[in-house]
Structure formats: structure tokens, C-alpha cells
Amino acid sequence: MANSRAPLSEEDLALIQALQIAPRAGWTDVGAVLRVHPTSAAARWERLATSGAAWVTAHPMGDPQEVSLSFIGVDAVMEGQGHVVEELCAIGEVITVEQTASSRALILTVITESMAQLSGDVIPRIRAIDGVLGYNVSLCTRQHFNGSSWRLNVLSRGQQQQLRALARTEPVPGHLPQSHLALLPPLARDGRATAAAMARELGRTPATVQRQLNRVLASGALSLRCDMAQPLSGYPVTCQWFAKVPAGRHEAAAAALRRLPYVRFIASTTGSSNFTIIMWLRSVADIMDVELTLQQDIPGIELQETVVMLACAKRVGRKLRLDGTALEAVTP
């Protein structure tokens, strides 16, 4: 579907990239880097967020020794597939739902706290949806790059360095108390939610929530990211490759891929293919050029399947409209 919205201005894109680098930076700091008044930066962001053109979200990382990230290819009936998509979007652990031009009708990205939750809870819920005909699961064994590291390329190197300094925090790992976990749903809805706003929602004092928020953000338990409507990014086409890379060469392959500006995700996986790559491209015509680059830069790579996404109904927990703009967040 063609995007009918007006393209974003250079000022809009600059603000989005600023928050891609420093998602919770204050408006005074952001304004200083972008050389705009803090009030103007805040008003511009409010317009972008309200329209769904851009948003900041957060999702739990879980215990890295336990958390399971997986891709699930789903076969579904053609007639009534919209119902299947809606049911899948309603499952909080299914963070991304994409319709494809491939043998898989749908590809899901799923995050669970454990393999037991994936096999005992999430997969049975997917299987029980009327219209789901079958599925296959590929587990992520190592994530080399993800969409939270993808950037628009509009800010100067100096501006990017300033923003990285603003985003730099000293991690304080440790188990979060149950009281702190109540902050996760509000942050999933709005990754820039203030302590005052969350205090009103949770019935706590702002000082208490600010202290808990500081601990949550420093714990590493939460991944913050600024995302945007893909058609407005200049890269409207999503393509995913399922590949096979020789054992021992995955890190080198990922290092080569990270140099490409359109890469969104790189991971090692289980299954007949052991490596997956997702890119945002300017057009379908770019796919052949990318595949040539992959063959030249990654010795021994076998591209087993190329999948073009027709539509994205949910991305990293956020339901999307047909034009790619954001609707509500869906959390576990």
C-alpha cells in the first residue's frame, strides 16, 4: 500500500535519529545538540508520536541465560487471514507479526522468558488459533545486531557523539524487585514516560517512581528503542534472508554485515538455515545487489531463502496501521 502521508522534514528525521541514539534524553540536551529550542523539540516529538510516525518503546530483555528469541513461520488459510493476524498480534510474547511473499504466510518474532514458556504456553496458543494450518520454529542462538542499533543517517558525526555521551550510563545489573516490574508496561507504551506520569498511573509518589525508574534503566533488564513508520524512513521494503554460514564464521559474517547501512537484524539460529539477516531497502530492485554483496563479502554463505514482507501488522510490541504508523502497544 502506498504511503499517503506527507514525507517527514529534515528536522523530523534529525529528531528521530537523536532519540534513536538517546531515547530518554531530556529536551534541553536534545535541543542543544540539534540547535533548536527545547520547547520546539518537545512539540515536534509530540506531533510525531501522536500521529504514530515515530515512537519510543521498551521491552524486557529477561535473563540472558534463560530468555528465548525465536522466529516462527506460520502457514495460515488465505480466506480469513486477517483474523489470524489479529489473534497473533494479541499475544504479548509475539512481538512482531509480518505477512510475507513466501511459502510461510506469516513470520513471527517471539520473545519468552524461557524455552518452557515458548513450548508450553506460546506455541499452544498459536496452534489453537482458528485458521493456523502449521508452523515451524527457528531459535536464535546469538543476536549480532538488532533494530535498536539501526540509524537514520542525517546527523553529523559530532552530533552523534554528543548524543552517545548523553545515552551512556553505568550499568548496575541485579535482580529487580517485584515493585519495580510494574514500571515495565507503562514504558512499553511510551519509552519516554516520565516518573510523574507513571506515579499517577501506579498510585505512587513521583520520588518513589523516579528512584525505581533509575534502577530499572540501569539494570539492563529493558531495551529502549526509538522506532518509526517504515514507509516514512526512505526504506519501505523489508527483506529477510535465511542463510547457511560455515561454523566458526558467524562473527566475521556479522562484522561484515554491520558495515551495511540498511541492516536491521543479524542472528545465528537453529534449523536447516543457521543465519538470518533482515534489511530495510529502498526498493525490491535492491535485493539482487544486496545478494551479490553478501556473496562477495561472506565466504561460503548459502542463501537458502529470500523473503519479502508484504505488510507488518506488529513490530516490537506495537500494532501498526496499514501505512506503518503506530497504534497501541501490546504487552505480555
N, C-alpha and C positions, 0 to 999 in steps of 0.2 A: 504494500500500500504506500503510495507516495505521501511524503510529509507535507501537509498543508500549512504548517506553522511557519511564521517568518523566521529566517535564519537568525542565529544569535549574533550579537555585535562582538567586536573585538574586546570590548570592556567586559561583556558577559563571559567570554571564553577565558579571559585573564583571571577573572574572579573564580571561575570553576577550577582552573588549574591551581590557583593559590590554595583552595580548600582540598584539592587532591593531595597536595603536599602536607598541609597543616589543617586537618579537618575541623579542629576546635580552636583555632587561633582567634583571638579577640579582634573586633573590628578596628580598633585603634592600630594594632600591629599590621593587620591586613591592609588597611588604608595607607599606612606609611610605606609599605612595600610597593603598592600599586599606584601611589601618589594620587590618592583620591581621599575625600573627606570620609571619616568613619561612618557618618550617617548615610552618606551616598552608597557606600559599600553594603551596609546593612539593608537599605531599601532595595538595592539591586538584587541581593540574595533573596529577600522576601518575595520579590516578584518571580524569580526563577523557581523557588521552592513551591510557591503557591500554584504556579502553572504546571508543576511536575516536570519542568525542563531539566532540573538538577536537584539533587538531594544528598544529604549525608545520612548514612545508616551505620549500624553496628551489628555484628553478630558474634555470639560466643565462640571462642576458639576451642574450649574444652581442654581436658588433659591431653597433651600431645602424645602420651603413651597409650591413650585409650580411644581418642576421638577417631571417627571413621568418616572419610570423604570418599564418596563413590559416584560413579556415573551409571545410570540405569537407562538402558534403551527399552522403550515400551512400544509394543505393537497394539494398535487400537483400531476399532471399527471406524470407517470413514464417515458414515452417517451417525450423527450424534457425537462426533469427536469433541465438540465444544463442551459438552457435559463432562467428558473425561478430563479435559484440561482444567475445568473449574474445580473438579474434585481433587485433582492433583495439586492445584495451587493452594487449596485449603489445608494441605498437610504442612505443618510448620517446618518439619525437618527437610522437606523438599524445597530447597532454596531457589532453584532455577528450573523453569519449565520452558522448553523450546520445541516448536514444531519444525520438522525437517523435510528436506527433499532427499530422502534416502530410504533404505529398507526399514529403518526404525521410524515409526510415525512421530515419536517424541523422544527427546533426550532430557533426562532429569539429572540435576546435580543435587546430591543428598548429603547432609551433614548430620551425624548422630553421635551421641556421647560414647557409644561403644558398638562393637560388632553385634553384641547380643540385642541391642535396641534395633539395629538395622534388620537383622534376621527375624527377630521375634515380634516386632511391632510395626515398623515402617513397611517392609515388603508385604506382609499380610494385608495391610490397609490398601496398598497399591493394587494387589491382586484381587481384592474384593470389589473394586470399582467396576460397575456395570459398563461393559464396552472395552475393557482391557483384555486383550487376547493372549498376551505373553510378555515376557520381559527377559533381559539379560543384564548381569551386573559386572561392572569392572571396578575394582578397588584401587584407590590412589595409594601408592606405596611411598611416594615422595613428591611434594609440591615444590617446584623450582621457581615458579613465578605466578602471580595471580593479578586479577583486575585492579586490586587496590594499589598496585605499583604502576599501572598504565597512566600515561600523562598526555594531555594536550601539549602541543609544542608552540606556545605563544609567549611565554615569559622569557626574559633574558636569563643568562646563566647566573648573574649576580642576584637577581630576584629569587631564583630558585634556591640559591644558597642561603639567602636570608630566611626564607620560609622553612627550609630544612632545620635551621637553627631554632626557629620557633617551635617546631614539632618535636625536637629532641627532648626526651625525658629519660630519667634514670629509672630503669625497671626495678620494681620491688615485687618479685614473684612470691607467691604464697597462696594458700587456700583462702577463698573468700567466705566470710560468714554468710549464713542464710539471709540475714537482713540486707546485705549488700546486693544480693541477686535480684531483689525487687527493682533495682535500677535498670536492669537489662531490657525489659520490654519498652519502657519509655525511650531508651537510647536507640532501640531498633527502629522505632517510629521516627525519631529525629535525633541523629547523632550529635547535633549541636544543642540539644535540650539543656537549659540552664538548671542549676541546682534549685533556684527559686521555683521554677515551673514544676520540677519533679517533686519538690516538697509539698506543693499544693495538691498534686495528684495523689501522693502517697500518705498525706496527713502527717508529715514530719516537719521538723524545723529546718529552715534553709541551712543553718550552720551544720546540722547533723548530716544532711544530704550532701553538702559540699565536702565534708570530710570523707564520707563513704564514696563519693564520686572520685575524689582524688585517688583513693586506694584502688578502686575498680580500674581506672585508666592506667595506673602504674603497674597493675598486676600482670598485664599481658594476656588476660583472660578474654579480652574483647578486641575484635578487629574493626577499626573505623575506616570508612571509605567514602569519598565523595564520588557519586556516580551521576550520569546524565542520560538524557534521551538519545539513544544511538543515532537516529536519523539527523539529529542536530550537531553531531560531532564531526561530520565530514567523512565518516567511515560507516556507511549504512549497512554493509554486508558482513555477516558473521559466518566464518568458515571454521570447521573443526576437522583436524586430521587425526586419524587413528593409524599409528605407525609402529614399526618394529625397529628398535635401535639395538645394536650389539651390546651384550653385557659389558659393563665397565666403561661405556662411552656416554652414559646418560648425562653426567655432569658437563662434559665437554659439549655435548649437543645443546644443553640448556644454555651454556655460556655463549655459544654462537647465536642462538635464537634471541637472547636478551638484547642483542645489538639492534634487532629489527624494531622499528618504531610502532608497528601495528600488532605486535604480540600482546595478547590479553592473558593467556594462561598456558603454562607448561607443567606437565606432570608425568612421572613414571607410574605405570599402572600394572595390574594383573590382567591376564587374558591372552588371547592369541596375538593381540597388539599390546605392546608394553610401554607405549609412549604416546601421549596425546598433546596436541597443540591447538589452541584457539586463537584466531586473529580477527580483528576488525579491519575490513578492507574498503577501499573507495568504490570498487565495482567487482562484479563477478569475473570480468576480464583479467583482474589482477591474480586470480588463482593460479593460472598457468605459470606466470612469472615467479610467484612465491614457490611453487613446487620445484621449479628449476633451481632457485636459490637454495632450497632445502637439500636437494640432491648434491649441489656443489659444495655446500658448507658443512654437511654432516655425512662423513664417510660411512657407508654401509647402511644408511637409512632405507627402509622399505615402507613406502606409503601404501597402506592396505585399504584405506577408505577415506574419501573426501566427502564431507557432509556440509551442505549449505543450509543454514537456518532460514526458514520461511517467515517465522514470527516468534517473538519471545513474549510469553504471557506473564512470566515472573522472573525477576532477576535479583539474586542475592536477597531474597525475602520480601521483595517489593513487587506487588502486582502492577502490571503495566497496561496502559491503553493501547489500542491498535497503532497509534502513532509513536509509541515508545515512551511517552511521558508517564510519570509515576502516579499510581493510585495509592491505596493503603498498604501498610506493611502487614505481613502475616508471620507471626512468630509461633514457636512450639508451645 
